[in-house]
Amino acid sequence: MTVIGLIGGMSWESSLIYYRLLNERTRARHGGQRSADILMRSVDFETIVALQKADRWDEAGAVLAQAAAGLEAGGADCVLICTNTMHLVAPAVSRALAVPLIDIIAATGVAVRTAGFKRPLLLSTRYTAEHGFYAERMQASAGIEVMTPASAEARGRVHDIIFSELCQGIVRPASREEMRRIVADGVAAGADCVILGCTELCLLVDDESLACPVFDSTAIHVDAALAFAEGEAAPSIASAA
């Protein structure tokens, strides 16, 4: 059975979702008492957050690369970074591996393109929205034109909701309403769908609470891992330079 390696803890709130979805969907596929074969390394998020704030991404990448190498040494047949933002350092993590690093950005781009959409509004941390790596990789892998909330204030508010609320397990109806307004503004500016580009955002919003099609990157990433586990092709950056 394929062992799925998870680099979690960023935050552990979303790592719980990964664990639950991987097992729920394995049971749904195979029935009985089947569950996913998972190996997880959960890092201390406070350490990662401090490196993010200090713009020390190379050091953060080294932390995750070490975690990834440990997962591979422990028997993982593939590795997932269980966060969108830290895919900024995915190439460094990939270089530490001989097994595939399954890419949340490419997997989400494939899902958006396959569904026939072209201009998603990306809801994410400020790092993901403003560093450019997410939009660049999605354009390169799927030909998708990623939009972000137009104002720095809106991008900052999404960032704050993620870190100050969702990463702390806090879900506020008022924040859900703010997300709806931000999405409505994005749709008015030309977005044709929404990407939940932070792995905690599914705790707050989904396709029932937002007035346009929604692509949950966490669930998409899980499905890509399960596809790989069953011998199907999955978006990977194992050969990234």
N, C-alpha and C positions, 0 to 999 in steps of 0.2 A: 504494500500500500504506500502511496506517495506521502511523504512527510512534508507538511506545509510549515515553513518557518515564519514566525511573526516577530517583527521588531515593534513592540508596543510600549505603552506608558506615556504616549504623547497625544492626548491624555489617556489615562486608564479608563476614563468614561467611554471613549470610543473603542478602546481595545476590548471592552466587554461586548460591544456590538459585533466586532469581528468574530469573537469566539462563539457568540450565540448564532450568528448567521451562518458561519461555516458548518456548525453542527446541525442546525435546523435544515439547511438546504441539502446536506449529505443524507440525512434521514429521509427527507422528501424524495430524493432521487432513488434511494435504495431500500427504504422501508426498514422494518424490524428495529433492532437496537443499533443500527449503524451510526457511527459518528466519525468526524474527521480526525485524521492523525496529525496532531498539531504540536509544534515545539515553539514556545514563546520565550523571548527575552524582553522583559519589561524594564525600561530604563527609568532613571529618576528625571522626571520632566523638569524639575526646578533647574537642574544642571543645563538642560537643553535650552530652556527659556532664557537663562542668563547669557548663553552664547548667542542666541538670536538677537537679544537686545543690544549686545555689544558688537554685532555685525561680524562675529567670529565664526563664519560658516565653515571654514576649513576645519576648525577644531571640532565643530559639531559633526561634520562629515566623518572625521576620524573616530569619534565615539560610536557612530552608527556602523561604520565599517568594521570595527572590532566586534560589535554585537552580531553583525551578519556573519562574520567569519566563525564566530562561536557557534552559531546556529548550524552552519554547514558542517563544522566539525562534529556536532552532535547528531548529524544524520539528516538534516533538512535537504530536501530535493529541490526546493525553490524557496525564495525569501520574499516577503512583502514588508515594506515600510508602512506601518499603519497610521499614516498621516499624509495629507497633501503637501503641507508646507515643507516638510523635510525631504520631499522629492527634489528640492533645489540642490541637494547634495547627493542625489541618486547616482550620478556617474562615479563619484568617489566610492560609494558603497558597492556598486557593481564591480569595480576593479578589484575589490577584496574577495570576490566570489568566482568559483568555477561553475556554480549552478545559476539558473536564471533568477534575476531580480524582476519580479512582475510589476509592470509600470502602471500606476493608477491613472496617469495622465493619458497615456495611449489607449488604455482600456476604455476610459470615459469618452475619449474622442471617437473611438469606433462605435460606441453605443449611440452617441449623438448623430453621427453621420449615417449609420444604418437606419435610424428612425426618420431620416430625411430632414434634419434640422441643420442650420448653418451658422446661426449667430446666437450662441448661448450667453446669458448673463452669468458671470462667475461670482458666486458668493463665497468669500474666503477670508483668511487672515489678510492683513495688510501686506505681509511679506509675500504671500502668494499672488496677490493682486498687482503689486507694484514692482516686483523684481523682474518680471517679464518672462521668466523661464516657462511658466505654465502656458501662456499664450503662444510662445515661440514653438514649444514642443508639440502642442496640439495642432498648430498650423502645419508643422512639418509632417506629423504622423497621420493627420486626418483631413487636412485642408479646411479646418474649422476656424472661423474668425471669432475669437473670444472677446466679449465685452466685459467691462467691470463697472461698478457704480460710478457715475460720472464725477461726483464731488469727493474731495478728500474727506469731508465730514461724513459722508455716507460710508465710505470705505473704512474709516476709523470706527464708526459705530458698529459695523459688522464685526470688525476685529475685537472690539471691546466686549461685545455680547459673547463671542466665542471664548475669550480668555477669562473674563470676569464672571461669566455665568455658566455656560455650558461645560467648560472644563472643570468647574466646581460642582457639577451636577444640579445646577439651578436652571429651571425652565420657567420663564416669565411670560404670561400672556401678552403683556405690554410689548415685550421684545418681538413676539410673533407678529404683532400688528406693525411694528417698525419694519420688519422684514417684508411684509406685504406691501408697504408703501415703497420701499426701495425697489422691489421687484416691479411694481406698477410703473415706476419711473423708468426702469430699464426697458420694459416692454414698449412704453411710449417712445423711447429713443431708438427702437428697432430690434430689440432682442426677441427671438422666437421661442426661447425655452430658457430654463435655468439649470445650472450645474451647482449642486451642493458640494462646493469645492473645499470643504473642511469636514473631517470625518465625524465631528460632533453635531453638525447642523441638522442631521436627521432626527435628533432629539427634539428639535424645535419646529421644523417645518417639513412638509411633504407635498405630494401632488394634490392632496385634498385641501390644503390650507393656502396654496398659492394658485393664482389665476392663470397658469400656463403650464405646459409640460415640464416635469422636473426629472433630472437625472441625478440620482444619489450615488456619488462616487464611492462611498463605502460599500454599498451592495454590489456595485459594478466590479469593484476590486475583488470582492469575495467570489463572485461568479467567475472571474478570470482565473483565480487560483484553483477553483474546483474544476474548471475546464482543463487546466494544465494537469491536475491530478488524475484526470480520466483520459489523458493522452491526446487532448485537443490542443490546438495552437492557442497560445496566450501572449498578449503583448509583453515583450521583455526588453530590457535594456542591458542584457548580460554582456553584450559586446561593445558597450559605450566606451568612447575614448576618454 
